[in-house]
Amino acid sequence: MNDSKWRELCAGVEELPFPPAYQLKVLDENEPSPSTIEPAPTYRGDWASTPEAALGVRVEWIKVAPRYQRHVGRLLPPVIDDCSDQLRSLLRRLRIPFVESDEFFTIYGHASGIDFDTI
């Protein structure tokens, strides 16, 4: 993907009910950041401050967790907010190829031979 598509995606995330957490793997690093990601993290993604330099050419893949575990009180169980449908619609509208598996959406910056979900 090019820088324009990454910018469109970052801007489009503002349309979602919450900014989903993500795990980022860049080409010149061996490990993704953060090293692991839960299907329903207790934190949100920081899409607005993603530096342009980290987008485009350097991104190998980004794994997005479309669920957020929201704590509502000490005696109540957490609530799981889910923006899977909205994220899927956003990716299709922006014509961004993605793979959906194991409760995550994976967007590849550089890939070949991957069976992407159709737009």
Buried (B, 14 or more C-beta within 10 A) or exposed (E): BEEEBBBBBBEBBEEBEBBBBBBBBBEEEEEBEEEEBEEBBEEBBEBEEBEEEEBBBBBBBBBBBBBBBEEEEEEEEEEEBBBBEBBBBBBBEEEBBBBBEEEBBBBBBEBEEEEBBEE
